[in-house]
Amino acid sequence: MSGWQKLWQDPEVVKLWQEFPPLPQVVAMADRLEAEGRTRVLDIGCGLGRHTVYLAARGFEVSATE
């Protein structure tokens, strides 16, 4: 198992990432996309998916990849 895999399997690390709110830039982008009537987002480099979850909760159809 690689170092990154071990890191992301650590419950404390996962908990820390889940507690981060979405970046203000992501919130602003979501507002802009919503205003334009766009409904789909591709989250590239999604990590644990904090932005993926945020965008999906706002009603976007989100595809995510690491």
mmJSON file of the N, C-alpha and C atoms, coordinates in Angstrom:
{"data_MODEL":{"atom_site":{
"group_PDB":["ATOM","ATOM","ATOM","ATOM","ATOM","ATOM","ATOM","ATOM","ATOM","ATOM","ATOM","ATOM","ATOM","ATOM","ATOM","ATOM","ATOM","ATOM","ATOM","ATOM","ATOM","ATOM","ATOM","ATOM","ATOM","ATOM","ATOM","ATOM","ATOM","ATOM","ATOM","ATOM","ATOM","ATOM","ATOM","ATOM","ATOM","ATOM","ATOM","ATOM","ATOM","ATOM","ATOM","ATOM","ATOM","ATOM","ATOM","ATOM","ATOM","ATOM","ATOM","ATOM","ATOM","ATOM","ATOM","ATOM","ATOM","ATOM","ATOM","ATOM","ATOM","ATOM","ATOM","ATOM","ATOM","ATOM","ATOM","ATOM","ATOM","ATOM","ATOM","ATOM","ATOM","ATOM","ATOM","ATOM","ATOM","ATOM","ATOM","ATOM","ATOM","ATOM","ATOM","ATOM","ATOM","ATOM","ATOM","ATOM","ATOM","ATOM","ATOM","ATOM","ATOM","ATOM","ATOM","ATOM","ATOM","ATOM","ATOM","ATOM","ATOM","ATOM","ATOM","ATOM","ATOM","ATOM","ATOM","ATOM","ATOM","ATOM","ATOM","ATOM","ATOM","ATOM","ATOM","ATOM","ATOM","ATOM","ATOM","ATOM","ATOM","ATOM","ATOM","ATOM","ATOM","ATOM","ATOM","ATOM","ATOM","ATOM","ATOM","ATOM","ATOM","ATOM","ATOM","ATOM","ATOM","ATOM","ATOM","ATOM","ATOM","ATOM","ATOM","ATOM","ATOM","ATOM","ATOM","ATOM","ATOM","ATOM","ATOM","ATOM","ATOM","ATOM","ATOM","ATOM","ATOM","ATOM","ATOM","ATOM","ATOM","ATOM","ATOM","ATOM","ATOM","ATOM","ATOM","ATOM","ATOM","ATOM","ATOM","ATOM","ATOM","ATOM","ATOM","ATOM","ATOM","ATOM","ATOM","ATOM","ATOM","ATOM","ATOM","ATOM","ATOM","ATOM","ATOM","ATOM","ATOM","ATOM","ATOM","ATOM","ATOM","ATOM","ATOM","ATOM","ATOM","ATOM"],
"id":[1,2,3,4,5,6,7,8,9,10,11,12,13,14,15,16,17,18,19,20,21,22,23,24,25,26,27,28,29,30,31,32,33,34,35,36,37,38,39,40,41,42,43,44,45,46,47,48,49,50,51,52,53,54,55,56,57,58,59,60,61,62,63,64,65,66,67,68,69,70,71,72,73,74,75,76,77,78,79,80,81,82,83,84,85,86,87,88,89,90,91,92,93,94,95,96,97,98,99,100,101,102,103,104,105,106,107,108,109,110,111,112,113,114,115,116,117,118,119,120,121,122,123,124,125,126,127,128,129,130,131,132,133,134,135,136,137,138,139,140,141,142,143,144,145,146,147,148,149,150,151,152,153,154,155,156,157,158,159,160,161,162,163,164,165,166,167,168,169,170,171,172,173,174,175,176,177,178,179,180,181,182,183,184,185,186,187,188,189,190,191,192,193,194,195,196,197,198],
"type_symbol":["N","C","C","N","C","C","N","C","C","N","C","C","N","C","C","N","C","C","N","C","C","N","C","C","N","C","C","N","C","C","N","C","C","N","C","C","N","C","C","N","C","C","N","C","C","N","C","C","N","C","C","N","C","C","N","C","C","N","C","C","N","C","C","N","C","C","N","C","C","N","C","C","N","C","C","N","C","C","N","C","C","N","C","C","N","C","C","N","C","C","N","C","C","N","C","C","N","C","C","N","C","C","N","C","C","N","C","C","N","C","C","N","C","C","N","C","C","N","C","C","N","C","C","N","C","C","N","C","C","N","C","C","N","C","C","N","C","C","N","C","C","N","C","C","N","C","C","N","C","C","N","C","C","N","C","C","N","C","C","N","C","C","N","C","C","N","C","C","N","C","C","N","C","C","N","C","C","N","C","C","N","C","C","N","C","C","N","C","C","N","C","C","N","C","C","N","C","C"],
"label_atom_id":["N","CA","C","N","CA","C","N","CA","C","N","CA","C","N","CA","C","N","CA","C","N","CA","C","N","CA","C","N","CA","C","N","CA","C","N","CA","C","N","CA","C","N","CA","C","N","CA","C","N","CA","C","N","CA","C","N","CA","C","N","CA","C","N","CA","C","N","CA","C","N","CA","C","N","CA","C","N","CA","C","N","CA","C","N","CA","C","N","CA","C","N","CA","C","N","CA","C","N","CA","C","N","CA","C","N","CA","C","N","CA","C","N","CA","C","N","CA","C","N","CA","C","N","CA","C","N","CA","C","N","CA","C","N","CA","C","N","CA","C","N","CA","C","N","CA","C","N","CA","C","N","CA","C","N","CA","C","N","CA","C","N","CA","C","N","CA","C","N","CA","C","N","CA","C","N","CA","C","N","CA","C","N","CA","C","N","CA","C","N","CA","C","N","CA","C","N","CA","C","N","CA","C","N","CA","C","N","CA","C","N","CA","C","N","CA","C","N","CA","C","N","CA","C","N","CA","C","N","CA","C"],
"label_alt_id":[null,null,null,null,null,null,null,null,null,null,null,null,null,null,null,null,null,null,null,null,null,null,null,null,null,null,null,null,null,null,null,null,null,null,null,null,null,null,null,null,null,null,null,null,null,null,null,null,null,null,null,null,null,null,null,null,null,null,null,null,null,null,null,null,null,null,null,null,null,null,null,null,null,null,null,null,null,null,null,null,null,null,null,null,null,null,null,null,null,null,null,null,null,null,null,null,null,null,null,null,null,null,null,null,null,null,null,null,null,null,null,null,null,null,null,null,null,null,null,null,null,null,null,null,null,null,null,null,null,null,null,null,null,null,null,null,null,null,null,null,null,null,null,null,null,null,null,null,null,null,null,null,null,null,null,null,null,null,null,null,null,null,null,null,null,null,null,null,null,null,null,null,null,null,null,null,null,null,null,null,null,null,null,null,null,null,null,null,null,null,null,null,null,null,null,null,null,null],
"label_comp_id":["MET","MET","MET","SER","SER","SER","GLY","GLY","GLY","TRP","TRP","TRP","GLN","GLN","GLN","LYS","LYS","LYS","LEU","LEU","LEU","TRP","TRP","TRP","GLN","GLN","GLN","ASP","ASP","ASP","PRO","PRO","PRO","GLU","GLU","GLU","VAL","VAL","VAL","VAL","VAL","VAL","LYS","LYS","LYS","LEU","LEU","LEU","TRP","TRP","TRP","GLN","GLN","GLN","GLU","GLU","GLU","PHE","PHE","PHE","PRO","PRO","PRO","PRO","PRO","PRO","LEU","LEU","LEU","PRO","PRO","PRO","GLN","GLN","GLN","VAL","VAL","VAL","VAL","VAL","VAL","ALA","ALA","ALA","MET","MET","MET","ALA","ALA","ALA","ASP","ASP","ASP","ARG","ARG","ARG","LEU","LEU","LEU","GLU","GLU","GLU","ALA","ALA","ALA","GLU","GLU","GLU","GLY","GLY","GLY","ARG","ARG","ARG","THR","THR","THR","ARG","ARG","ARG","VAL","VAL","VAL","LEU","LEU","LEU","ASP","ASP","ASP","ILE","ILE","ILE","GLY","GLY","GLY","CYS","CYS","CYS","GLY","GLY","GLY","LEU","LEU","LEU","GLY","GLY","GLY","ARG","ARG","ARG","HIS","HIS","HIS","THR","THR","THR","VAL","VAL","VAL","TYR","TYR","TYR","LEU","LEU","LEU","ALA","ALA","ALA","ALA","ALA","ALA","ARG","ARG","ARG","GLY","GLY","GLY","PHE","PHE","PHE","GLU","GLU","GLU","VAL","VAL","VAL","SER","SER","SER","ALA","ALA","ALA","THR","THR","THR","GLU","GLU","GLU"],
"label_asym_id":["A","A","A","A","A","A","A","A","A","A","A","A","A","A","A","A","A","A","A","A","A","A","A","A","A","A","A","A","A","A","A","A","A","A","A","A","A","A","A","A","A","A","A","A","A","A","A","A","A","A","A","A","A","A","A","A","A","A","A","A","A","A","A","A","A","A","A","A","A","A","A","A","A","A","A","A","A","A","A","A","A","A","A","A","A","A","A","A","A","A","A","A","A","A","A","A","A","A","A","A","A","A","A","A","A","A","A","A","A","A","A","A","A","A","A","A","A","A","A","A","A","A","A","A","A","A","A","A","A","A","A","A","A","A","A","A","A","A","A","A","A","A","A","A","A","A","A","A","A","A","A","A","A","A","A","A","A","A","A","A","A","A","A","A","A","A","A","A","A","A","A","A","A","A","A","A","A","A","A","A","A","A","A","A","A","A","A","A","A","A","A","A","A","A","A","A","A","A"],
"label_entity_id":["1","1","1","1","1","1","1","1","1","1","1","1","1","1","1","1","1","1","1","1","1","1","1","1","1","1","1","1","1","1","1","1","1","1","1","1","1","1","1","1","1","1","1","1","1","1","1","1","1","1","1","1","1","1","1","1","1","1","1","1","1","1","1","1","1","1","1","1","1","1","1","1","1","1","1","1","1","1","1","1","1","1","1","1","1","1","1","1","1","1","1","1","1","1","1","1","1","1","1","1","1","1","1","1","1","1","1","1","1","1","1","1","1","1","1","1","1","1","1","1","1","1","1","1","1","1","1","1","1","1","1","1","1","1","1","1","1","1","1","1","1","1","1","1","1","1","1","1","1","1","1","1","1","1","1","1","1","1","1","1","1","1","1","1","1","1","1","1","1","1","1","1","1","1","1","1","1","1","1","1","1","1","1","1","1","1","1","1","1","1","1","1","1","1","1","1","1","1"],
"label_seq_id":[1,1,1,2,2,2,3,3,3,4,4,4,5,5,5,6,6,6,7,7,7,8,8,8,9,9,9,10,10,10,11,11,11,12,12,12,13,13,13,14,14,14,15,15,15,16,16,16,17,17,17,18,18,18,19,19,19,20,20,20,21,21,21,22,22,22,23,23,23,24,24,24,25,25,25,26,26,26,27,27,27,28,28,28,29,29,29,30,30,30,31,31,31,32,32,32,33,33,33,34,34,34,35,35,35,36,36,36,37,37,37,38,38,38,39,39,39,40,40,40,41,41,41,42,42,42,43,43,43,44,44,44,45,45,45,46,46,46,47,47,47,48,48,48,49,49,49,50,50,50,51,51,51,52,52,52,53,53,53,54,54,54,55,55,55,56,56,56,57,57,57,58,58,58,59,59,59,60,60,60,61,61,61,62,62,62,63,63,63,64,64,64,65,65,65,66,66,66],
"pdbx_PDB_ins_code":[null,null,null,null,null,null,null,null,null,null,null,null,null,null,null,null,null,null,null,null,null,null,null,null,null,null,null,null,null,null,null,null,null,null,null,null,null,null,null,null,null,null,null,null,null,null,null,null,null,null,null,null,null,null,null,null,null,null,null,null,null,null,null,null,null,null,null,null,null,null,null,null,null,null,null,null,null,null,null,null,null,null,null,null,null,null,null,null,null,null,null,null,null,null,null,null,null,null,null,null,null,null,null,null,null,null,null,null,null,null,null,null,null,null,null,null,null,null,null,null,null,null,null,null,null,null,null,null,null,null,null,null,null,null,null,null,null,null,null,null,null,null,null,null,null,null,null,null,null,null,null,null,null,null,null,null,null,null,null,null,null,null,null,null,null,null,null,null,null,null,null,null,null,null,null,null,null,null,null,null,null,null,null,null,null,null,null,null,null,null,null,null,null,null,null,null,null,null],
"Cartn_x":[0.853,0.0,0.902,0.566,1.387,1.143,2.016,1.902,0.589,0.152,-1.103,-2.285,-2.273,-3.382,-3.483,-2.338,-2.338,-2.879,-2.458,-2.895,-4.409,-4.978,-6.415,-7.249,-6.631,-7.373,-7.339,-6.57,-6.499,-7.779,-8.592,-9.866,-9.699,-8.6,-8.369,-8.137,-7.415,-7.18,-8.489,-9.266,-10.551,-11.456,-11.488,-12.323,-11.916,-10.627,-10.158,-10.627,-10.494,-10.906,-12.405,-13.178,-14.631,-15.131,-14.341,-14.752,-14.489,-13.715,-13.423,-14.638,-15.013,-16.099,-15.589,-16.492,-16.03,-15.261,-14.317,-13.573,-14.514,-14.271,-15.116,-15.181,-14.094,-14.074,-15.052,-15.2,-16.127,-17.567,-17.815,-19.154,-19.508,-18.564,-18.796,-19.023,-18.237,-18.398,-19.778,-20.198,-21.509,-22.62,-22.477,-23.461,-23.537,-22.371,-22.297,-22.904,-22.549,-23.091,-24.606,-25.072,-26.514,-27.228,-26.634,-27.217,-27.272,-26.316,-26.262,-27.141,-27.752,-28.619,-27.87,-26.628,-25.848,-26.161,-26.128,-26.544,-25.502,-24.441,-23.445,-22.075,-21.325,-19.987,-19.062,-17.826,-16.779,-15.779,-15.642,-14.718,-13.456,-12.429,-11.159,-10.232,-9.658,-8.797,-9.644,-10.691,-11.714,-11.278,-10.166,-9.744,-10.815,-11.178,-12.239,-13.625,-13.701,-14.984,-15.746,-15.057,-15.806,-16.52,-15.907,-16.582,-17.617,-17.339,-18.297,-19.603,-19.492,-20.667,-21.401,-20.65,-21.252,-22.041,-21.419,-22.069,-23.298,-23.185,-24.333,-25.483,-25.156,-26.186,-26.89,-26.195,-26.803,-27.623,-27.633,-28.465,-27.75,-26.429,-25.692,-25.512,-25.455,-25.08,-23.551,-22.895,-21.443,-20.772,-19.757,-18.862,-17.531,-16.944,-15.72,-14.645,-13.413,-12.289,-11.071,-10.246,-9.019,-7.858],
"Cartn_y":[-1.171,0.0,1.239,2.198,3.406,4.316,5.286,6.251,7.024,7.412,8.156,7.294,6.027,5.142,5.003,4.855,4.753,6.033,7.157,8.445,8.586,8.292,8.488,7.443,6.38,5.389,5.708,6.723,7.142,7.915,7.415,8.077,9.527,9.842,11.227,12.157,11.679,12.473,12.682,11.624,11.707,12.698,12.629,13.533,14.988,15.256,16.624,17.164,16.367,16.806,17.012,16.189,16.301,17.542,18.071,19.239,20.547,20.52,21.74,22.18,23.44,23.935,24.076,24.213,24.403,25.717,25.746,26.973,28.059,29.317,30.412,30.459,30.086,30.083,29.055,27.929,26.887,27.36,28.022,28.563,29.6,30.498,31.534,30.897,29.874,29.192,28.539,27.901,27.253,28.285,29.445,30.514,30.934,31.097,31.521,30.46,29.194,28.111,28.018,28.165,28.116,29.254,30.45,31.619,31.419,30.666,30.393,29.206,28.56,27.42,26.123,26.091,24.86,23.878,22.592,21.577,20.498,20.47,19.395,19.977,19.255,19.683,18.475,18.694,17.676,18.146,17.405,17.727,16.889,17.503,16.806,17.014,15.926,16.013,16.199,15.41,15.614,15.246,14.547,14.164,13.331,13.723,13.001,13.438,14.453,14.842,15.925,16.762,17.789,18.738,19.071,19.937,19.155,17.891,17.034,16.97,16.721,16.614,17.952,19.039,20.371,20.664,20.424,20.713,19.83,18.562,17.655,18.112,18.565,19.049,20.288,21.035,22.22,21.852,20.565,20.106,19.855,20.001,19.728,18.224,17.796,16.424,16.438,15.765,15.866,14.547,14.62,13.49,13.874,12.959,13.274,12.22,12.684,11.789,12.308,11.405,11.793,11.675],
"Cartn_z":[0.0,0.0,0.0,-0.869,-0.962,0.239,0.383,1.475,1.45,0.225,0.114,0.513,0.105,0.467,1.981,2.633,4.1,4.721,4.167,4.699,4.612,3.436,3.25,3.978,4.443,5.223,6.721,7.082,8.486,8.827,9.756,10.084,10.523,11.179,11.618,10.426,9.425,8.216,7.474,7.325,6.638,7.37,8.684,9.479,9.251,9.225,8.99,7.648,6.597,5.261,5.177,5.857,5.801,6.525,7.437,8.199,7.464,6.376,5.636,4.829,4.936,4.08,2.648,1.681,0.304,0.189,-0.726,-0.966,-1.49,-1.126,-1.616,-3.145,-3.805,-5.272,-5.837,-5.149,-5.597,-5.387,-4.278,-4.014,-5.085,-5.389,-6.411,-7.783,-8.099,-9.383,-9.455,-8.366,-8.341,-8.534,-7.898,-8.078,-9.544,-10.163,-11.565,-12.492,-12.262,-13.089,-12.948,-11.736,-11.476,-12.209,-12.161,-12.836,-14.349,-14.876,-16.314,-16.714,-15.738,-16.019,-16.272,-15.897,-16.1,-14.981,-15.323,-14.347,-14.102,-14.922,-14.781,-14.484,-13.626,-13.221,-13.239,-13.681,-13.591,-12.548,-11.472,-10.384,-10.579,-11.14,-11.402,-10.216,-9.715,-8.532,-7.291,-7.178,-6.144,-4.727,-4.592,-3.236,-2.571,-1.379,-0.665,-1.088,-1.927,-2.487,-1.759,-0.992,-0.26,-1.21,-2.346,-3.309,-4.113,-4.364,-5.06,-4.272,-2.987,-2.124,-2.059,-1.923,-1.87,-3.15,-4.299,-5.578,-5.796,-5.435,-5.564,-4.662,-3.463,-2.537,-3.091,-3.934,-4.57,-5.797,-6.154,-7.25,-8.564,-8.579,-9.796,-9.983,-11.235,-11.564,-11.636,-10.701,-10.576,-10.91,-11.782,-12.028,-11.385,-10.642,-9.928,-10.2,-10.286,-10.495,-9.757,-9.325,-8.619,-9.564],
"occupancy":[1.0,1.0,1.0,1.0,1.0,1.0,1.0,1.0,1.0,1.0,1.0,1.0,1.0,1.0,1.0,1.0,1.0,1.0,1.0,1.0,1.0,1.0,1.0,1.0,1.0,1.0,1.0,1.0,1.0,1.0,1.0,1.0,1.0,1.0,1.0,1.0,1.0,1.0,1.0,1.0,1.0,1.0,1.0,1.0,1.0,1.0,1.0,1.0,1.0,1.0,1.0,1.0,1.0,1.0,1.0,1.0,1.0,1.0,1.0,1.0,1.0,1.0,1.0,1.0,1.0,1.0,1.0,1.0,1.0,1.0,1.0,1.0,1.0,1.0,1.0,1.0,1.0,1.0,1.0,1.0,1.0,1.0,1.0,1.0,1.0,1.0,1.0,1.0,1.0,1.0,1.0,1.0,1.0,1.0,1.0,1.0,1.0,1.0,1.0,1.0,1.0,1.0,1.0,1.0,1.0,1.0,1.0,1.0,1.0,1.0,1.0,1.0,1.0,1.0,1.0,1.0,1.0,1.0,1.0,1.0,1.0,1.0,1.0,1.0,1.0,1.0,1.0,1.0,1.0,1.0,1.0,1.0,1.0,1.0,1.0,1.0,1.0,1.0,1.0,1.0,1.0,1.0,1.0,1.0,1.0,1.0,1.0,1.0,1.0,1.0,1.0,1.0,1.0,1.0,1.0,1.0,1.0,1.0,1.0,1.0,1.0,1.0,1.0,1.0,1.0,1.0,1.0,1.0,1.0,1.0,1.0,1.0,1.0,1.0,1.0,1.0,1.0,1.0,1.0,1.0,1.0,1.0,1.0,1.0,1.0,1.0,1.0,1.0,1.0,1.0,1.0,1.0,1.0,1.0,1.0,1.0,1.0,1.0],
"B_iso_or_equiv":[0.0,0.0,0.0,0.0,0.0,0.0,0.0,0.0,0.0,0.0,0.0,0.0,0.0,0.0,0.0,0.0,0.0,0.0,0.0,0.0,0.0,0.0,0.0,0.0,0.0,0.0,0.0,0.0,0.0,0.0,0.0,0.0,0.0,0.0,0.0,0.0,0.0,0.0,0.0,0.0,0.0,0.0,0.0,0.0,0.0,0.0,0.0,0.0,0.0,0.0,0.0,0.0,0.0,0.0,0.0,0.0,0.0,0.0,0.0,0.0,0.0,0.0,0.0,0.0,0.0,0.0,0.0,0.0,0.0,0.0,0.0,0.0,0.0,0.0,0.0,0.0,0.0,0.0,0.0,0.0,0.0,0.0,0.0,0.0,0.0,0.0,0.0,0.0,0.0,0.0,0.0,0.0,0.0,0.0,0.0,0.0,0.0,0.0,0.0,0.0,0.0,0.0,0.0,0.0,0.0,0.0,0.0,0.0,0.0,0.0,0.0,0.0,0.0,0.0,0.0,0.0,0.0,0.0,0.0,0.0,0.0,0.0,0.0,0.0,0.0,0.0,0.0,0.0,0.0,0.0,0.0,0.0,0.0,0.0,0.0,0.0,0.0,0.0,0.0,0.0,0.0,0.0,0.0,0.0,0.0,0.0,0.0,0.0,0.0,0.0,0.0,0.0,0.0,0.0,0.0,0.0,0.0,0.0,0.0,0.0,0.0,0.0,0.0,0.0,0.0,0.0,0.0,0.0,0.0,0.0,0.0,0.0,0.0,0.0,0.0,0.0,0.0,0.0,0.0,0.0,0.0,0.0,0.0,0.0,0.0,0.0,0.0,0.0,0.0,0.0,0.0,0.0,0.0,0.0,0.0,0.0,0.0,0.0],
"pdbx_formal_charge":[null,null,null,null,null,null,null,null,null,null,null,null,null,null,null,null,null,null,null,null,null,null,null,null,null,null,null,null,null,null,null,null,null,null,null,null,null,null,null,null,null,null,null,null,null,null,null,null,null,null,null,null,null,null,null,null,null,null,null,null,null,null,null,null,null,null,null,null,null,null,null,null,null,null,null,null,null,null,null,null,null,null,null,null,null,null,null,null,null,null,null,null,null,null,null,null,null,null,null,null,null,null,null,null,null,null,null,null,null,null,null,null,null,null,null,null,null,null,null,null,null,null,null,null,null,null,null,null,null,null,null,null,null,null,null,null,null,null,null,null,null,null,null,null,null,null,null,null,null,null,null,null,null,null,null,null,null,null,null,null,null,null,null,null,null,null,null,null,null,null,null,null,null,null,null,null,null,null,null,null,null,null,null,null,null,null,null,null,null,null,null,null,null,null,null,null,null,null],
"auth_seq_id":[1,1,1,2,2,2,3,3,3,4,4,4,5,5,5,6,6,6,7,7,7,8,8,8,9,9,9,10,10,10,11,11,11,12,12,12,13,13,13,14,14,14,15,15,15,16,16,16,17,17,17,18,18,18,19,19,19,20,20,20,21,21,21,22,22,22,23,23,23,24,24,24,25,25,25,26,26,26,27,27,27,28,28,28,29,29,29,30,30,30,31,31,31,32,32,32,33,33,33,34,34,34,35,35,35,36,36,36,37,37,37,38,38,38,39,39,39,40,40,40,41,41,41,42,42,42,43,43,43,44,44,44,45,45,45,46,46,46,47,47,47,48,48,48,49,49,49,50,50,50,51,51,51,52,52,52,53,53,53,54,54,54,55,55,55,56,56,56,57,57,57,58,58,58,59,59,59,60,60,60,61,61,61,62,62,62,63,63,63,64,64,64,65,65,65,66,66,66],
"auth_comp_id":["MET","MET","MET","SER","SER","SER","GLY","GLY","GLY","TRP","TRP","TRP","GLN","GLN","GLN","LYS","LYS","LYS","LEU","LEU","LEU","TRP","TRP","TRP","GLN","GLN","GLN","ASP","ASP","ASP","PRO","PRO","PRO","GLU","GLU","GLU","VAL","VAL","VAL","VAL","VAL","VAL","LYS","LYS","LYS","LEU","LEU","LEU","TRP","TRP","TRP","GLN","GLN","GLN","GLU","GLU","GLU","PHE","PHE","PHE","PRO","PRO","PRO","PRO","PRO","PRO","LEU","LEU","LEU","PRO","PRO","PRO","GLN","GLN","GLN","VAL","VAL","VAL","VAL","VAL","VAL","ALA","ALA","ALA","MET","MET","MET","ALA","ALA","ALA","ASP","ASP","ASP","ARG","ARG","ARG","LEU","LEU","LEU","GLU","GLU","GLU","ALA","ALA","ALA","GLU","GLU","GLU","GLY","GLY","GLY","ARG","ARG","ARG","THR","THR","THR","ARG","ARG","ARG","VAL","VAL","VAL","LEU","LEU","LEU","ASP","ASP","ASP","ILE","ILE","ILE","GLY","GLY","GLY","CYS","CYS","CYS","GLY","GLY","GLY","LEU","LEU","LEU","GLY","GLY","GLY","ARG","ARG","ARG","HIS","HIS","HIS","THR","THR","THR","VAL","VAL","VAL","TYR","TYR","TYR","LEU","LEU","LEU","ALA","ALA","ALA","ALA","ALA","ALA","ARG","ARG","ARG","GLY","GLY","GLY","PHE","PHE","PHE","GLU","GLU","GLU","VAL","VAL","VAL","SER","SER","SER","ALA","ALA","ALA","THR","THR","THR","GLU","GLU","GLU"],
"auth_asym_id":["A","A","A","A","A","A","A","A","A","A","A","A","A","A","A","A","A","A","A","A","A","A","A","A","A","A","A","A","A","A","A","A","A","A","A","A","A","A","A","A","A","A","A","A","A","A","A","A","A","A","A","A","A","A","A","A","A","A","A","A","A","A","A","A","A","A","A","A","A","A","A","A","A","A","A","A","A","A","A","A","A","A","A","A","A","A","A","A","A","A","A","A","A","A","A","A","A","A","A","A","A","A","A","A","A","A","A","A","A","A","A","A","A","A","A","A","A","A","A","A","A","A","A","A","A","A","A","A","A","A","A","A","A","A","A","A","A","A","A","A","A","A","A","A","A","A","A","A","A","A","A","A","A","A","A","A","A","A","A","A","A","A","A","A","A","A","A","A","A","A","A","A","A","A","A","A","A","A","A","A","A","A","A","A","A","A","A","A","A","A","A","A","A","A","A","A","A","A"],
"auth_atom_id":["N","CA","C","N","CA","C","N","CA","C","N","CA","C","N","CA","C","N","CA","C","N","CA","C","N","CA","C","N","CA","C","N","CA","C","N","CA","C","N","CA","C","N","CA","C","N","CA","C","N","CA","C","N","CA","C","N","CA","C","N","CA","C","N","CA","C","N","CA","C","N","CA","C","N","CA","C","N","CA","C","N","CA","C","N","CA","C","N","CA","C","N","CA","C","N","CA","C","N","CA","C","N","CA","C","N","CA","C","N","CA","C","N","CA","C","N","CA","C","N","CA","C","N","CA","C","N","CA","C","N","CA","C","N","CA","C","N","CA","C","N","CA","C","N","CA","C","N","CA","C","N","CA","C","N","CA","C","N","CA","C","N","CA","C","N","CA","C","N","CA","C","N","CA","C","N","CA","C","N","CA","C","N","CA","C","N","CA","C","N","CA","C","N","CA","C","N","CA","C","N","CA","C","N","CA","C","N","CA","C","N","CA","C","N","CA","C","N","CA","C","N","CA","C","N","CA","C","N","CA","C"],
"pdbx_PDB_model_num":[1,1,1,1,1,1,1,1,1,1,1,1,1,1,1,1,1,1,1,1,1,1,1,1,1,1,1,1,1,1,1,1,1,1,1,1,1,1,1,1,1,1,1,1,1,1,1,1,1,1,1,1,1,1,1,1,1,1,1,1,1,1,1,1,1,1,1,1,1,1,1,1,1,1,1,1,1,1,1,1,1,1,1,1,1,1,1,1,1,1,1,1,1,1,1,1,1,1,1,1,1,1,1,1,1,1,1,1,1,1,1,1,1,1,1,1,1,1,1,1,1,1,1,1,1,1,1,1,1,1,1,1,1,1,1,1,1,1,1,1,1,1,1,1,1,1,1,1,1,1,1,1,1,1,1,1,1,1,1,1,1,1,1,1,1,1,1,1,1,1,1,1,1,1,1,1,1,1,1,1,1,1,1,1,1,1,1,1,1,1,1,1,1,1,1,1,1,1]
}}}
